[in-house]
Amino acid sequence: MRGQIDGIAEGREGDGSVLTDGQLRQGIELLFFAYRDFTGDPDAVLARRGLGRAHHRAIHFINRCPGITVAGLLDILRVTKQSLNRVFRQLIAEGLVVSTVGASDRRERNLTLTAAGEALEREMSQLQRARVGRAYRAAGPEAVAGFHAVLAGIINETGRDRVLDLVGLDSP
């Protein structure tokens, strides 16, 4: 072993697993820049409506899981109920989301996108799918599989299986 970088074992010389501090920093910085540009396209769409990134995240997962409860969305997004309530109030006022009383538990609120919410989600996701699709095609299928493995490895182990199930990937 060559040592550790911030508590991460680097691997053994010659087996291809040795990581330098520079390689780790490059990967972290690429994640920052990729996230900036990946979210920049929908940010511009949202800004025209006076909405922001928190609204995008809520719209995305309400679209992926129609009828999701507020508690379920809080669990996915890992935000406070107070911050999510501000987002919901605005999405409902803008006519993008409908909140209905739960069928089995009247204390639950089920969230669904309206036709306008679906159109906004489609506009934003088309921009992101185009960007990711270009990168995937340029990198090739093996790189895409490796990228998925890296992203899965970054997700906290305690919630990884649930996330992989939500996005439709098998656990490694």
Buried (B, 14 or more C-beta within 10 A) or exposed (E): EEEEBEEEEBEEEEEEEBBEEEEBEEEEEEBEEEEEEBBEBBBEBBEEEEBEEBBBBBBBBBBEBEEBBBEBBBEBBEBEEEEBEEBBEBBBEBEBBBEEEEEEEEEBBBBBBBEEBBEBBEEBBEBBEEBBEEBBEEEEEEEBEEBBEEBBEEEEEEEBBEBBEEEEBEEE
